[in-house]
Amino acid sequence: MPRTAEQQNAKSHLDFTAEEAHNKGSSIEKSATSKFSIRKGRSTERIIKSLPDATNNSKDKNTKEWTINKLQFNAVGLLGRNDKINTLNACWNRMMQPDQQTKEVVMISGYSGTGKTTLAFQVKKKIKNERGAFVTGKFDQYNSGKPLSAISQAFGELCRMIVKKGATLCKEIEDVLRAELQSEVYLLTQLVPDLKDVINQETRHTKKTSDEKTSEARQLKLNYAFRVFVRAMNFHFSPLVLCLDDLQWADTSSLDIIELLVSDVQNRCSLMIIGCYRSTEVDGNHILSASLDALSEMQK
């Protein structure tokens, strides 16, 4: 079936590499809530909302915009793929520029078994020389109905790292989360159960407020809470690299979270999100294509 003009235009936003990516910011309109819209064809629109962050409305002189980079990796192994490794290194170097807010989104596509994850793990070697963290999550074809599964895995791994570092760090993170979120920390422990070992306190929610009776209101609270959570984690682990594998099986909520994190200008720390997916399973109508298109639009 021939593509419509709009579908061809959507695809064109995905066919660029890091060398072609410009350091342009996300111009996101702010109102009582902020909205990111993703259009798939002419008939479907998905709206993602987050509670407002007052300081997200402005950028200071040291703010460097985030970039999205798309790598195609259709040959087995890393041999002869120096161009891809060099591009990934360039992403790392941009992210690590001092005194600037830098976020990098790297999407690695290719056939199954061609070394996409191996390429992503080249970044992990660099973390050893920094005070950051490299955490991973993997989406499951047979568990795609469970929202945010890979996000939960990745941040669960980070929480376990924190526990190993000792009670002092745990207390610092707990204080930040409770000061900002108070009892609503429970939203995070539902998403990342390992967080309970960090805050080491009862987080059961005992009373449902009037503005939390709808699923939309609850999602607004969760979006805001998750941004606060990642800011706190990223402050202690910078750079923070989040590697998500098998994005072709990701749920809509997980793709929403990626957009929320990369558009959070209040997070002043270095953040990289690496996504790996099978190109043979993602066409122009796939929700991942819509999400990549939205990220490209936000970058303009």
HUDA-V793679 format. One record per residue. N is the residue number from 1. SS is DSSP state (2 for helix, 1 for strand, 0 for the rest). PSI is psi in whole degrees, 0 to 359 (none if undefined). D_CENTER is the distance of its C-alpha to the mean C-alpha in Angstrom with 2 decimals. Layout:
# HUDA-V793679
N,SS,PSI,D_CENTER
N,SS,PSI,D_CENTER
This chain:
# HUDA-V793679
1,0,129,33.07
2,0,147,32.68
3,0,146,29.49
4,0,166,29.84
5,2,324,29.45
6,2,321,26.24
7,2,320,24.73
8,2,321,25.87
9,2,320,24.32
10,2,319,20.92
11,2,324,21.22
12,2,333,22.27
13,0,342,18.98
14,0,341,17.41
15,0,64,20.25
16,0,158,19.53
17,0,179,18.76
18,2,327,17.65
19,2,334,21.28
20,2,350,21.30
21,0,130,18.14
22,0,155,19.39
23,0,70,18.15
24,0,151,17.99
25,0,167,16.24
26,0,114,14.77
27,0,96,17.90
28,0,122,16.92
29,0,136,20.00
30,1,135,20.35
31,0,212,22.79
32,0,325,23.19
33,1,154,19.75
34,1,145,17.17
35,1,139,16.53
36,1,124,14.46
37,1,142,16.57
38,1,124,16.15
39,1,131,19.57
40,1,110,20.51
41,0,218,24.08
42,0,349,26.41
43,0,340,26.33
44,1,135,22.90
45,1,132,20.62
46,1,130,17.57
47,1,129,16.95
48,1,128,13.98
49,1,150,15.35
50,1,150,14.51
51,1,148,17.23
52,0,142,18.29
53,0,117,17.64
54,2,320,20.90
55,2,356,19.83
56,2,353,17.02
57,2,346,19.98
58,0,158,21.05
59,0,136,20.14
60,0,176,22.35
61,0,343,24.06
62,0,5,21.87
63,1,123,18.60
64,0,136,17.39
65,0,159,15.16
66,0,161,11.97
67,1,153,12.54
68,1,135,11.44
69,1,135,13.54
70,1,121,14.90
71,1,135,17.14
72,1,134,19.71
73,0,82,21.02
74,0,10,23.98
75,0,151,26.35
76,0,134,26.65
77,0,178,25.80
78,0,348,25.10
79,0,127,28.73
80,0,11,29.23
81,0,37,25.56
82,2,329,25.85
83,2,321,24.54
84,2,319,21.12
85,2,319,21.15
86,2,322,22.30
87,2,318,19.54
88,2,321,16.95
89,2,324,19.10
90,2,322,19.17
91,2,316,15.39
92,2,314,15.82
93,2,322,18.85
94,2,317,17.35
95,2,328,14.60
96,0,8,17.50
97,0,133,19.83
98,0,149,21.49
99,0,28,21.51
100,0,148,18.78
101,1,120,15.28
102,0,129,13.34
103,1,139,9.80
104,1,133,9.63
105,1,121,7.90
106,1,120,10.32
107,1,120,11.30
108,1,115,14.35
109,1,157,16.72
110,1,177,20.14
111,0,162,22.66
112,0,133,22.52
113,0,15,23.68
114,0,1,23.44
115,0,23,21.48
116,2,313,17.89
117,2,323,16.67
118,2,319,19.51
119,2,315,18.37
120,2,323,14.86
121,0,354,16.78
122,2,331,18.73
123,2,327,16.15
124,2,327,16.91
125,2,328,20.46
126,2,334,19.66
127,2,330,18.03
128,0,333,21.54
129,0,3,22.90
130,0,177,20.41
131,0,27,19.66
132,0,199,16.01
133,1,146,14.41
134,1,114,13.05
135,1,153,11.85
136,1,154,11.62
137,1,149,11.40
138,1,125,13.41
139,0,148,13.93
140,0,129,17.65
141,2,325,19.82
142,2,6,22.16
143,2,27,19.76
144,0,344,17.66
145,0,346,19.19
146,0,112,17.49
147,0,145,14.35
148,0,27,11.17
149,2,313,13.22
150,2,326,10.95
151,2,316,8.47
152,2,318,11.90
153,2,312,13.17
154,2,313,10.75
155,2,338,11.20
156,2,319,14.75
157,2,319,15.35
158,2,320,14.35
159,2,322,16.73
160,2,326,19.41
161,2,319,19.19
162,2,316,19.81
163,2,321,22.75
164,2,333,24.26
165,2,345,24.29
166,0,172,26.54
167,2,330,27.40
168,2,312,27.18
169,2,319,23.45
170,2,316,22.98
171,2,321,25.20
172,2,315,23.46
173,2,319,20.08
174,2,316,22.00
175,2,318,23.91
176,2,314,20.96
177,2,317,19.37
178,2,327,22.81
179,2,323,23.87
180,2,321,21.06
181,2,341,20.67
182,2,232,24.07
183,2,346,24.68
184,2,4,21.41
185,2,335,19.85
186,2,330,21.01
187,2,321,18.13
188,2,322,15.77
189,2,336,18.36
190,2,325,18.50
191,2,319,14.87
192,0,86,15.05
193,0,330,18.82
194,0,344,18.89
195,2,334,18.29
196,2,330,21.91
197,2,340,23.14
198,2,311,21.61
199,2,338,23.01
200,0,36,26.10
201,0,162,27.28
202,0,130,27.85
203,0,19,25.01
204,0,138,26.65
205,0,124,26.53
206,0,341,30.15
207,0,128,30.37
208,0,122,28.60
209,0,163,28.79
210,2,330,30.06
211,2,7,26.86
212,2,13,24.95
213,0,344,27.22
214,0,154,25.17
215,2,328,21.95
216,2,316,20.58
217,2,321,21.49
218,2,322,19.92
219,2,323,16.58
220,2,314,16.87
221,2,318,17.54
222,2,317,14.70
223,2,314,12.13
224,2,316,13.96
225,2,322,14.41
226,2,324,10.83
227,2,315,10.25
228,2,317,13.50
229,2,312,12.68
230,2,324,9.73
231,2,316,12.13
232,2,316,14.87
233,2,316,13.33
234,2,330,12.18
235,2,322,15.74
236,2,340,17.33
237,0,93,15.16
238,0,119,14.72
239,0,152,13.48
240,1,122,10.62
241,1,121,9.40
242,1,112,7.07
243,1,117,8.93
244,1,119,8.77
245,1,153,12.26
246,0,50,14.19
247,2,343,11.68
248,2,343,15.00
249,2,13,15.42
250,0,147,12.17
251,0,164,13.10
252,2,320,12.53
253,2,322,11.04
254,2,320,8.08
255,2,325,7.57
256,2,316,8.29
257,2,319,5.77
258,2,315,2.99
259,2,319,6.17
260,2,319,7.09
261,2,316,5.07
262,2,340,6.06
263,0,3,9.27
264,0,92,10.21
265,0,350,13.18
266,0,342,14.58
267,0,109,12.37
268,0,8,14.80
269,0,163,13.57
270,0,127,12.31
271,1,132,8.68
272,1,132,7.89
273,1,120,5.38
274,1,125,8.24
275,1,134,8.90
276,1,136,12.57
277,1,158,14.67
278,1,117,18.38
279,2,333,19.61
280,2,346,22.67
281,2,7,20.92
282,0,106,18.87
283,0,188,21.24
284,0,342,21.16
285,0,359,21.24
286,0,148,18.31
287,2,333,15.47
288,2,321,13.05
289,2,319,15.42
290,2,320,15.28
291,2,318,11.53
292,2,322,11.90
293,2,317,14.93
294,2,318,13.39
295,2,321,10.93
296,2,319,14.18
297,2,320,16.13
298,2,331,14.00
299,2,338,14.47
300,0,none,18.22
